[in-house]
Amino acid sequence: MASDYKETMILFNNKSNKANIYTCDPVIQSELLSLCEKYPNDYRFVIGDSMGKNFEVTKNLIGLVKGS
């Protein structure tokens, strides 16, 4: 994968209060792993390999921010 393109997907399940985040971006992986350690009730590492990692996150912690 090119260094300027790192995929991140957020999947919402309407029947659950959890969302899944899959990312190939090492910066986002590191941030999510840190959140897993600090907030284990809200963030959970699911599975990963050398390409990407999958996390489970409490859905209400994901949001969009308005631009200027």
PyMOL Python script that loads the backbone (N, CA, C, O; Angstrom):
from pymol import cmd

cmd.read_pdbstr("""\
ATOM      1  N   MET A   1       0.846  -1.174   0.000  1.00  0.00           N
ATOM      2  CA  MET A   1       0.000   0.000   0.000  1.00  0.00           C
ATOM      3  C   MET A   1       0.893   1.239   0.000  1.00  0.00           C
ATOM      4  O   MET A   1       1.860   1.299   0.760  1.00  0.00           O
ATOM      5  N   ALA A   2       0.592   2.208  -0.823  1.00  0.00           N
ATOM      6  CA  ALA A   2       1.392   3.416  -0.912  1.00  0.00           C
ATOM      7  C   ALA A   2       1.418   4.158   0.418  1.00  0.00           C
ATOM      8  O   ALA A   2       0.449   4.139   1.177  1.00  0.00           O
ATOM      9  N   SER A   3       2.560   4.818   0.689  1.00  0.00           N
ATOM     10  CA  SER A   3       2.711   5.482   1.981  1.00  0.00           C
ATOM     11  C   SER A   3       1.749   6.655   2.166  1.00  0.00           C
ATOM     12  O   SER A   3       1.484   7.046   3.303  1.00  0.00           O
ATOM     13  N   ASP A   4       1.221   7.221   1.090  1.00  0.00           N
ATOM     14  CA  ASP A   4       0.301   8.347   1.233  1.00  0.00           C
ATOM     15  C   ASP A   4      -1.163   7.918   1.317  1.00  0.00           C
ATOM     16  O   ASP A   4      -2.047   8.771   1.409  1.00  0.00           O
ATOM     17  N   TYR A   5      -1.432   6.623   1.287  1.00  0.00           N
ATOM     18  CA  TYR A   5      -2.806   6.121   1.357  1.00  0.00           C
ATOM     19  C   TYR A   5      -2.882   4.997   2.378  1.00  0.00           C
ATOM     20  O   TYR A   5      -2.277   3.941   2.195  1.00  0.00           O
ATOM     21  N   LYS A   6      -3.619   5.225   3.443  1.00  0.00           N
ATOM     22  CA  LYS A   6      -3.821   4.211   4.485  1.00  0.00           C
ATOM     23  C   LYS A   6      -5.316   4.134   4.777  1.00  0.00           C
ATOM     24  O   LYS A   6      -5.920   5.101   5.240  1.00  0.00           O
ATOM     25  N   GLU A   7      -5.894   2.992   4.506  1.00  0.00           N
ATOM     26  CA  GLU A   7      -7.341   2.812   4.635  1.00  0.00           C
ATOM     27  C   GLU A   7      -7.777   2.708   6.088  1.00  0.00           C
ATOM     28  O   GLU A   7      -7.129   2.051   6.903  1.00  0.00           O
ATOM     29  N   THR A   8      -8.900   3.374   6.401  1.00  0.00           N
ATOM     30  CA  THR A   8      -9.580   3.230   7.688  1.00  0.00           C
ATOM     31  C   THR A   8     -11.075   3.151   7.396  1.00  0.00           C
ATOM     32  O   THR A   8     -11.628   3.992   6.687  1.00  0.00           O
ATOM     33  N   MET A   9     -11.721   2.124   7.956  1.00  0.00           N
ATOM     34  CA  MET A   9     -13.171   1.939   7.765  1.00  0.00           C
ATOM     35  C   MET A   9     -13.843   1.889   9.127  1.00  0.00           C
ATOM     36  O   MET A   9     -13.328   1.287  10.069  1.00  0.00           O
ATOM     37  N   ILE A  10     -14.990   2.526   9.215  1.00  0.00           N
ATOM     38  CA  ILE A  10     -15.813   2.478  10.425  1.00  0.00           C
ATOM     39  C   ILE A  10     -17.134   1.831  10.037  1.00  0.00           C
ATOM     40  O   ILE A  10     -17.828   2.315   9.142  1.00  0.00           O
ATOM     41  N   LEU A  11     -17.480   0.742  10.706  1.00  0.00           N
ATOM     42  CA  LEU A  11     -18.708   0.002  10.407  1.00  0.00           C
ATOM     43  C   LEU A  11     -19.645   0.090  11.604  1.00  0.00           C
ATOM     44  O   LEU A  11     -19.270  -0.238  12.729  1.00  0.00           O
ATOM     45  N   PHE A  12     -20.882   0.543  11.341  1.00  0.00           N
ATOM     46  CA  PHE A  12     -21.893   0.648  12.384  1.00  0.00           C
ATOM     47  C   PHE A  12     -22.897  -0.489  12.247  1.00  0.00           C
ATOM     48  O   PHE A  12     -23.371  -0.783  11.150  1.00  0.00           O
ATOM     49  N   ASN A  13     -23.217  -1.130  13.374  1.00  0.00           N
ATOM     50  CA  ASN A  13     -24.252  -2.157  13.422  1.00  0.00           C
ATOM     51  C   ASN A  13     -25.453  -1.530  14.125  1.00  0.00           C
ATOM     52  O   ASN A  13     -25.366  -1.170  15.299  1.00  0.00           O
ATOM     53  N   ASN A  14     -26.557  -1.400  13.423  1.00  0.00           N
ATOM     54  CA  ASN A  14     -27.735  -0.743  13.996  1.00  0.00           C
ATOM     55  C   ASN A  14     -28.333  -1.504  15.174  1.00  0.00           C
ATOM     56  O   ASN A  14     -29.105  -0.926  15.939  1.00  0.00           O
ATOM     57  N   LYS A  15     -28.005  -2.765  15.343  1.00  0.00           N
ATOM     58  CA  LYS A  15     -28.552  -3.565  16.438  1.00  0.00           C
ATOM     59  C   LYS A  15     -27.625  -3.613  17.645  1.00  0.00           C
ATOM     60  O   LYS A  15     -27.887  -4.346  18.598  1.00  0.00           O
ATOM     61  N   SER A  16     -26.545  -2.841  17.614  1.00  0.00           N
ATOM     62  CA  SER A  16     -25.558  -2.877  18.683  1.00  0.00           C
ATOM     63  C   SER A  16     -25.145  -1.461  19.045  1.00  0.00           C
ATOM     64  O   SER A  16     -25.298  -0.539  18.243  1.00  0.00           O
ATOM     65  N   ASN A  17     -24.621  -1.288  20.256  1.00  0.00           N
ATOM     66  CA  ASN A  17     -24.079   0.008  20.646  1.00  0.00           C
ATOM     67  C   ASN A  17     -22.582   0.085  20.355  1.00  0.00           C
ATOM     68  O   ASN A  17     -21.901   1.007  20.804  1.00  0.00           O
ATOM     69  N   LYS A  18     -22.079  -0.885  19.605  1.00  0.00           N
ATOM     70  CA  LYS A  18     -20.658  -0.937  19.239  1.00  0.00           C
ATOM     71  C   LYS A  18     -20.472  -0.690  17.750  1.00  0.00           C
ATOM     72  O   LYS A  18     -21.351  -0.988  16.940  1.00  0.00           O
ATOM     73  N   ALA A  19     -19.319  -0.144  17.405  1.00  0.00           N
ATOM     74  CA  ALA A  19     -18.910   0.024  16.012  1.00  0.00           C
ATOM     75  C   ALA A  19     -17.565  -0.668  15.852  1.00  0.00           C
ATOM     76  O   ALA A  19     -16.815  -0.801  16.819  1.00  0.00           O
ATOM     77  N   ASN A  20     -17.259  -1.106  14.648  1.00  0.00           N
ATOM     78  CA  ASN A  20     -15.964  -1.712  14.348  1.00  0.00           C
ATOM     79  C   ASN A  20     -15.139  -0.735  13.530  1.00  0.00           C
ATOM     80  O   ASN A  20     -15.636  -0.121  12.585  1.00  0.00           O
ATOM     81  N   ILE A  21     -13.880  -0.597  13.900  1.00  0.00           N
ATOM     82  CA  ILE A  21     -12.943   0.228  13.147  1.00  0.00           C
ATOM     83  C   ILE A  21     -11.832  -0.678  12.645  1.00  0.00           C
ATOM     84  O   ILE A  21     -11.171  -1.359  13.428  1.00  0.00           O
ATOM     85  N   TYR A  22     -11.632  -0.681  11.321  1.00  0.00           N
ATOM     86  CA  TYR A  22     -10.510  -1.392  10.715  1.00  0.00           C
ATOM     87  C   TYR A  22      -9.596  -0.340  10.118  1.00  0.00           C
ATOM     88  O   TYR A  22     -10.050   0.517   9.360  1.00  0.00           O
ATOM     89  N   THR A  23      -8.310  -0.394  10.450  1.00  0.00           N
ATOM     90  CA  THR A  23      -7.385   0.599   9.921  1.00  0.00           C
ATOM     91  C   THR A  23      -6.040  -0.010   9.566  1.00  0.00           C
ATOM     92  O   THR A  23      -5.534  -0.903  10.245  1.00  0.00           O
ATOM     93  N   CYS A  24      -5.481   0.501   8.483  1.00  0.00           N
ATOM     94  CA  CYS A  24      -4.125   0.156   8.056  1.00  0.00           C
ATOM     95  C   CYS A  24      -3.143   1.274   8.397  1.00  0.00           C
ATOM     96  O   CYS A  24      -1.946   1.155   8.137  1.00  0.00           O
ATOM     97  N   ASP A  25      -3.650   2.354   8.977  1.00  0.00           N
ATOM     98  CA  ASP A  25      -2.819   3.510   9.305  1.00  0.00           C
ATOM     99  C   ASP A  25      -2.142   3.295  10.663  1.00  0.00           C
ATOM    100  O   ASP A  25      -2.829   3.197  11.679  1.00  0.00           O
ATOM    101  N   PRO A  26      -0.803   3.218  10.695  1.00  0.00           N
ATOM    102  CA  PRO A  26      -0.117   2.944  11.966  1.00  0.00           C
ATOM    103  C   PRO A  26      -0.322   4.031  13.023  1.00  0.00           C
ATOM    104  O   PRO A  26      -0.275   3.738  14.217  1.00  0.00           O
ATOM    105  N   VAL A  27      -0.548   5.267  12.609  1.00  0.00           N
ATOM    106  CA  VAL A  27      -0.793   6.345  13.579  1.00  0.00           C
ATOM    107  C   VAL A  27      -2.136   6.122  14.267  1.00  0.00           C
ATOM    108  O   VAL A  27      -2.232   6.228  15.490  1.00  0.00           O
ATOM    109  N   ILE A  28      -3.162   5.818  13.495  1.00  0.00           N
ATOM    110  CA  ILE A  28      -4.491   5.555  14.070  1.00  0.00           C
ATOM    111  C   ILE A  28      -4.461   4.272  14.893  1.00  0.00           C
ATOM    112  O   ILE A  28      -5.095   4.211  15.947  1.00  0.00           O
ATOM    113  N   GLN A  29      -3.744   3.249  14.443  1.00  0.00           N
ATOM    114  CA  GLN A  29      -3.611   2.007  15.208  1.00  0.00           C
ATOM    115  C   GLN A  29      -3.016   2.297  16.578  1.00  0.00           C
ATOM    116  O   GLN A  29      -3.508   1.802  17.592  1.00  0.00           O
ATOM    117  N   SER A  30      -1.965   3.094  16.605  1.00  0.00           N
ATOM    118  CA  SER A  30      -1.300   3.419  17.868  1.00  0.00           C
ATOM    119  C   SER A  30      -2.233   4.183  18.807  1.00  0.00           C
ATOM    120  O   SER A  30      -2.278   3.906  20.006  1.00  0.00           O
ATOM    121  N   GLU A  31      -2.974   5.141  18.260  1.00  0.00           N
ATOM    122  CA  GLU A  31      -3.912   5.898  19.091  1.00  0.00           C
ATOM    123  C   GLU A  31      -5.011   5.002  19.652  1.00  0.00           C
ATOM    124  O   GLU A  31      -5.376   5.119  20.822  1.00  0.00           O
ATOM    125  N   LEU A  32      -5.536   4.111  18.818  1.00  0.00           N
ATOM    126  CA  LEU A  32      -6.594   3.212  19.291  1.00  0.00           C
ATOM    127  C   LEU A  32      -6.058   2.217  20.320  1.00  0.00           C
ATOM    128  O   LEU A  32      -6.749   1.918  21.294  1.00  0.00           O
ATOM    129  N   LEU A  33      -4.850   1.701  20.129  1.00  0.00           N
ATOM    130  CA  LEU A  33      -4.268   0.795  21.120  1.00  0.00           C
ATOM    131  C   LEU A  33      -4.094   1.495  22.461  1.00  0.00           C
ATOM    132  O   LEU A  33      -4.319   0.895  23.512  1.00  0.00           O
ATOM    133  N   SER A  34      -3.695   2.756  22.428  1.00  0.00           N
ATOM    134  CA  SER A  34      -3.566   3.543  23.658  1.00  0.00           C
ATOM    135  C   SER A  34      -4.925   3.722  24.336  1.00  0.00           C
ATOM    136  O   SER A  34      -5.034   3.610  25.557  1.00  0.00           O
ATOM    137  N   LEU A  35      -5.957   4.001  23.541  1.00  0.00           N
ATOM    138  CA  LEU A  35      -7.304   4.141  24.104  1.00  0.00           C
ATOM    139  C   LEU A  35      -7.801   2.818  24.687  1.00  0.00           C
ATOM    140  O   LEU A  35      -8.522   2.816  25.685  1.00  0.00           O
ATOM    141  N   CYS A  36      -7.423   1.698  24.078  1.00  0.00           N
ATOM    142  CA  CYS A  36      -7.803   0.377  24.607  1.00  0.00           C
ATOM    143  C   CYS A  36      -7.239   0.167  26.007  1.00  0.00           C
ATOM    144  O   CYS A  36      -7.906  -0.391  26.878  1.00  0.00           O
ATOM    145  N   GLU A  37      -6.010   0.618  26.214  1.00  0.00           N
ATOM    146  CA  GLU A  37      -5.378   0.478  27.529  1.00  0.00           C
ATOM    147  C   GLU A  37      -6.026   1.388  28.560  1.00  0.00           C
ATOM    148  O   GLU A  37      -6.245   0.986  29.702  1.00  0.00           O
ATOM    149  N   LYS A  38      -6.333   2.623  28.153  1.00  0.00           N
ATOM    150  CA  LYS A  38      -6.880   3.611  29.086  1.00  0.00           C
ATOM    151  C   LYS A  38      -8.359   3.393  29.383  1.00  0.00           C
ATOM    152  O   LYS A  38      -8.808   3.624  30.506  1.00  0.00           O
ATOM    153  N   TYR A  39      -9.125   2.944  28.374  1.00  0.00           N
ATOM    154  CA  TYR A  39     -10.579   2.825  28.500  1.00  0.00           C
ATOM    155  C   TYR A  39     -11.063   1.466  27.992  1.00  0.00           C
ATOM    156  O   TYR A  39     -11.732   1.392  26.961  1.00  0.00           O
ATOM    157  N   PRO A  40     -10.727   0.390  28.711  1.00  0.00           N
ATOM    158  CA  PRO A  40     -11.059  -0.956  28.231  1.00  0.00           C
ATOM    159  C   PRO A  40     -12.562  -1.242  28.129  1.00  0.00           C
ATOM    160  O   PRO A  40     -12.954  -2.177  27.431  1.00  0.00           O
ATOM    161  N   ASN A  41     -13.397  -0.474  28.795  1.00  0.00           N
ATOM    162  CA  ASN A  41     -14.848  -0.687  28.677  1.00  0.00           C
ATOM    163  C   ASN A  41     -15.409  -0.110  27.384  1.00  0.00           C
ATOM    164  O   ASN A  41     -16.496  -0.497  26.956  1.00  0.00           O
ATOM    165  N   ASP A  42     -14.681   0.813  26.754  1.00  0.00           N
ATOM    166  CA  ASP A  42     -15.169   1.486  25.557  1.00  0.00           C
ATOM    167  C   ASP A  42     -14.400   1.130  24.286  1.00  0.00           C
ATOM    168  O   ASP A  42     -14.944   1.234  23.187  1.00  0.00           O
ATOM    169  N   TYR A  43     -13.146   0.714  24.427  1.00  0.00           N
ATOM    170  CA  TYR A  43     -12.296   0.392  23.276  1.00  0.00           C
ATOM    171  C   TYR A  43     -11.710  -0.998  23.464  1.00  0.00           C
ATOM    172  O   TYR A  43     -11.220  -1.333  24.543  1.00  0.00           O
ATOM    173  N   ARG A  44     -11.761  -1.809  22.408  1.00  0.00           N
ATOM    174  CA  ARG A  44     -11.228  -3.165  22.506  1.00  0.00           C
ATOM    175  C   ARG A  44     -10.531  -3.539  21.197  1.00  0.00           C
ATOM    176  O   ARG A  44     -11.102  -3.410  20.114  1.00  0.00           O
ATOM    177  N   PHE A  45      -9.273  -4.010  21.322  1.00  0.00           N
ATOM    178  CA  PHE A  45      -8.551  -4.546  20.177  1.00  0.00           C
ATOM    179  C   PHE A  45      -9.122  -5.921  19.872  1.00  0.00           C
ATOM    180  O   PHE A  45      -9.231  -6.752  20.774  1.00  0.00           O
ATOM    181  N   VAL A  46      -9.491  -6.181  18.616  1.00  0.00           N
ATOM    182  CA  VAL A  46     -10.117  -7.441  18.245  1.00  0.00           C
ATOM    183  C   VAL A  46      -9.111  -8.379  17.604  1.00  0.00           C
ATOM    184  O   VAL A  46      -8.897  -9.486  18.099  1.00  0.00           O
ATOM    185  N   ILE A  47      -8.495  -7.957  16.519  1.00  0.00           N
ATOM    186  CA  ILE A  47      -7.541  -8.809  15.794  1.00  0.00           C
ATOM    187  C   ILE A  47      -6.716  -7.923  14.865  1.00  0.00           C
ATOM    188  O   ILE A  47      -7.153  -6.844  14.466  1.00  0.00           O
ATOM    189  N   GLY A  48      -5.532  -8.389  14.532  1.00  0.00           N
ATOM    190  CA  GLY A  48      -4.711  -7.620  13.609  1.00  0.00           C
ATOM    191  C   GLY A  48      -3.552  -8.424  13.074  1.00  0.00           C
ATOM    192  O   GLY A  48      -3.217  -9.492  13.586  1.00  0.00           O
ATOM    193  N   ASP A  49      -2.948  -7.886  12.030  1.00  0.00           N
ATOM    194  CA  ASP A  49      -1.756  -8.481  11.452  1.00  0.00           C
ATOM    195  C   ASP A  49      -0.841  -7.341  10.995  1.00  0.00           C
ATOM    196  O   ASP A  49      -1.039  -6.193  11.392  1.00  0.00           O
ATOM    197  N   SER A  50       0.148  -7.648  10.172  1.00  0.00           N
ATOM    198  CA  SER A  50       1.103  -6.626   9.753  1.00  0.00           C
ATOM    199  C   SER A  50       0.479  -5.552   8.859  1.00  0.00           C
ATOM    200  O   SER A  50       1.042  -4.468   8.712  1.00  0.00           O
ATOM    201  N   MET A  51      -0.666  -5.842   8.268  1.00  0.00           N
ATOM    202  CA  MET A  51      -1.328  -4.864   7.384  1.00  0.00           C
ATOM    203  C   MET A  51      -2.321  -3.970   8.127  1.00  0.00           C
ATOM    204  O   MET A  51      -2.274  -2.748   7.989  1.00  0.00           O
ATOM    205  N   GLY A  52      -3.214  -4.567   8.908  1.00  0.00           N
ATOM    206  CA  GLY A  52      -4.255  -3.778   9.548  1.00  0.00           C
ATOM    207  C   GLY A  52      -4.685  -4.353  10.872  1.00  0.00           C
ATOM    208  O   GLY A  52      -4.353  -5.487  11.221  1.00  0.00           O
ATOM    209  N   LYS A  53      -5.433  -3.547  11.607  1.00  0.00           N
ATOM    210  CA  LYS A  53      -5.946  -3.959  12.911  1.00  0.00           C
ATOM    211  C   LYS A  53      -7.433  -3.611  12.993  1.00  0.00           C
ATOM    212  O   LYS A  53      -7.899  -2.641  12.394  1.00  0.00           O
ATOM    213  N   ASN A  54      -8.159  -4.428  13.749  1.00  0.00           N
ATOM    214  CA  ASN A  54      -9.598  -4.254  13.917  1.00  0.00           C
ATOM    215  C   ASN A  54      -9.885  -3.976  15.393  1.00  0.00           C
ATOM    216  O   ASN A  54      -9.372  -4.657  16.281  1.00  0.00           O
ATOM    217  N   PHE A  55     -10.716  -2.961  15.632  1.00  0.00           N
ATOM    218  CA  PHE A  55     -11.076  -2.553  16.989  1.00  0.00           C
ATOM    219  C   PHE A  55     -12.588  -2.490  17.117  1.00  0.00           C
ATOM    220  O   PHE A  55     -13.297  -2.263  16.137  1.00  0.00           O
ATOM    221  N   GLU A  56     -13.075  -2.693  18.342  1.00  0.00           N
ATOM    222  CA  GLU A  56     -14.486  -2.501  18.659  1.00  0.00           C
ATOM    223  C   GLU A  56     -14.570  -1.291  19.586  1.00  0.00           C
ATOM    224  O   GLU A  56     -13.829  -1.195  20.564  1.00  0.00           O
ATOM    225  N   VAL A  57     -15.483  -0.365  19.268  1.00  0.00           N
ATOM    226  CA  VAL A  57     -15.578   0.908  19.975  1.00  0.00           C
ATOM    227  C   VAL A  57     -17.036   1.179  20.328  1.00  0.00           C
ATOM    228  O   VAL A  57     -17.934   0.884  19.540  1.00  0.00           O
ATOM    229  N   THR A  58     -17.272   1.740  21.508  1.00  0.00           N
ATOM    230  CA  THR A  58     -18.612   2.168  21.862  1.00  0.00           C
ATOM    231  C   THR A  58     -19.045   3.233  20.854  1.00  0.00           C
ATOM    232  O   THR A  58     -18.360   4.237  20.661  1.00  0.00           O
ATOM    233  N   LYS A  59     -20.181   2.999  20.222  1.00  0.00           N
ATOM    234  CA  LYS A  59     -20.623   3.784  19.068  1.00  0.00           C
ATOM    235  C   LYS A  59     -20.759   5.281  19.356  1.00  0.00           C
ATOM    236  O   LYS A  59     -20.430   6.102  18.500  1.00  0.00           O
ATOM    237  N   ASN A  60     -21.234   5.645  20.540  1.00  0.00           N
ATOM    238  CA  ASN A  60     -21.471   7.067  20.801  1.00  0.00           C
ATOM    239  C   ASN A  60     -20.177   7.873  20.954  1.00  0.00           C
ATOM    240  O   ASN A  60     -20.232   9.095  21.091  1.00  0.00           O
ATOM    241  N   LEU A  61     -19.020   7.212  20.933  1.00  0.00           N
ATOM    242  CA  LEU A  61     -17.736   7.912  21.002  1.00  0.00           C
ATOM    243  C   LEU A  61     -17.224   8.333  19.627  1.00  0.00           C
ATOM    244  O   LEU A  61     -16.207   9.018  19.523  1.00  0.00           O
ATOM    245  N   ILE A  62     -17.925   7.923  18.577  1.00  0.00           N
ATOM    246  CA  ILE A  62     -17.540   8.276  17.218  1.00  0.00           C
ATOM    247  C   ILE A  62     -18.450   9.393  16.731  1.00  0.00           C
ATOM    248  O   ILE A  62     -19.671   9.307  16.858  1.00  0.00           O
ATOM    249  N   GLY A  63     -17.861  10.429  16.179  1.00  0.00           N
ATOM    250  CA  GLY A  63     -18.657  11.557  15.717  1.00  0.00           C
ATOM    251  C   GLY A  63     -17.984  12.288  14.578  1.00  0.00           C
ATOM    252  O   GLY A  63     -16.823  12.043  14.250  1.00  0.00           O
ATOM    253  N   LEU A  64     -18.731  13.179  13.991  1.00  0.00           N
ATOM    254  CA  LEU A  64     -18.230  14.035  12.932  1.00  0.00           C
ATOM    255  C   LEU A  64     -18.154  15.453  13.447  1.00  0.00           C
ATOM    256  O   LEU A  64     -19.005  15.884  14.225  1.00  0.00           O
ATOM    257  N   VAL A  65     -17.142  16.177  13.017  1.00  0.00           N
ATOM    258  CA  VAL A  65     -16.937  17.549  13.456  1.00  0.00           C
ATOM    259  C   VAL A  65     -17.186  18.484  12.288  1.00  0.00           C
ATOM    260  O   VAL A  65     -16.713  18.236  11.180  1.00  0.00           O
ATOM    261  N   LYS A  66     -17.918  19.544  12.526  1.00  0.00           N
ATOM    262  CA  LYS A  66     -18.194  20.523  11.472  1.00  0.00           C
ATOM    263  C   LYS A  66     -16.908  21.245  11.087  1.00  0.00           C
ATOM    264  O   LYS A  66     -16.084  21.579  11.939  1.00  0.00           O
ATOM    265  N   GLY A  67     -16.758  21.475   9.805  1.00  0.00           N
ATOM    266  CA  GLY A  67     -15.624  22.244   9.322  1.00  0.00           C
ATOM    267  C   GLY A  67     -15.879  23.738   9.439  1.00  0.00           C
ATOM    268  O   GLY A  67     -16.987  24.175   9.749  1.00  0.00           O
ATOM    269  N   SER A  68     -14.852  24.498   9.191  1.00  0.00           N
ATOM    270  CA  SER A  68     -15.007  25.962   9.304  1.00  0.00           C
ATOM    271  C   SER A  68     -15.518  26.569   8.015  1.00  0.00           C
ATOM    272  O   SER A  68     -15.705  27.783   7.935  1.00  0.00           O
TER     273      SER A  68
END
""", "prot")
cmd.dss("prot")
cmd.show_as("cartoon", "prot")
cmd.util.cbc("prot")
cmd.orient("prot")
